[in-house]
Amino acid sequence: MKTIKDIDIESKKVIIRCDFNVPIKDGNIIDDTRIKESLKTINYCIDKNCKIILLSHLGRVKEKSDLEKNNLKPVAIRLSELLDKKITFIDETRGKKLEDSVNKMKAKDIVLIQNTRYEDLDDKKESSNDEKLGTYWASLGEVFINDAFGTIHRAHASNVGIATHLPSCVGFLIEKELNALTELDNPTSPFVVILGGAKVSDKIGVIKNLVKKADQILIGGGMAFTFLKAEGYEIGNSLLDNENIDFCSQILKDHEKKIILPVDVAVTTEYSNQEEYLTKDITDIEYNEMGLDIGEKTVELFENYLKKAKIVVWNGPLGVYEFPKYKKGTDNILKYITENKIKTILGGGDIVAAATKANLKDKVYHASTGGGATLEYLEGKKLPGLEVIK
């Protein structure tokens, strides 16, 4: 894979596809992690006297009412603060204002273009990798650097479209992500996978691919109840992925010693943080109860497998993490792996957010910035944003 250090960018006009898809509420950025992760690549280009054009998406744009809440202006302000440098924000995705601004650029200048998904209002031109749009954006620069790991599993005009027309490479963030994830291609044994989250359907590809390599797959979260149902347990009103019970039955039959399920769960009668809960063995769940977290015996069971692990990959929380009462299982396992310095890769999305809330993200070996991209990598799929650069 060609990286930013393998290509001549000195004094050139470079287009960097960043991932500034950060949470914004009332115009304020709640978590600027992804902006900070882009700084190494941007600063490298500044040091190389480049003229720097930045592209990113933010949220989804399906109708005009989505435009204001997904405006990249707050990102431009925060990026300017972090770099201690003026950022020219262009509130459009194409047109004379943008072209004039790019043409006037001097070395080390930075232009941030408005949210690429503004183009999705016009027949999804960004998300469908519209050829004319990709060609247009490519015409603004001389070199393309893809540093948006969170979108490499998508073929969009702002990554694949531009890379088709320019000398291209990946930035430091994507390089860091790939270096961590490639350790899972031939992992050192014992290799343990932790899977949580809501639906089995979201993880079928991951399970099929990793069950061949893993010594154990520890399953928690809402998805665990479909496996427990497949084993014949009463799960009450717990989350159930009916369509995938057969898949769960078969994978349990084929790999009974590898798939490790909860032995106790925190149950309640309402999906809320207000109701009292009880911790029950999985044999004792009542028809009107729902499981919202793994129990203490399950934490202990999982820790017994983790203490032997040489490398761990973890995707998805083990309980309903947004409710404080039901984040104990996830937090306890996070504390265990960090305190025991177990080499762990957090696979993006909710589990990274959980680790951040627990102030443990910086204590794990690697926390991925891309949930969907990480999942598809773990499934063994080809990633369009990388394939076009290869």
Secondary structure, DSSP 8 states (H G I E B T S, - for coil): --BGGGS--TT-EEEEE------EETTEES--HHHHHHHHHHHHHHHTT-EEEEE---S---STHHHHHT-SHHHHHHHHHHHTS--EEESSSSSHHHHHHHHT--TT-EEEE--GGGGGGTTTTTTTT-HHHHHHHHTT-SEEEE--GGGTTS--IIIIIHHTTS-EEE-HHHHHHHHHHGGGTS--SSEEEEE-SS-STTTHHHHHHHTTT-SEEEE-TTTHHHHHHHTT---TTS---GGGHHHHHHHHHHTTTTEE--SEEEEESSSSSSS--EEEEGGG--TT-EEEEE-HHHHHHHHHHHTT-SEEEEES-SS-TTSGGG-HHHHHHHHHHHHTT--EEE-STHHHHHHHHTT-GGGSSEE-S-HHHHHHHHTT---HHHHTT-
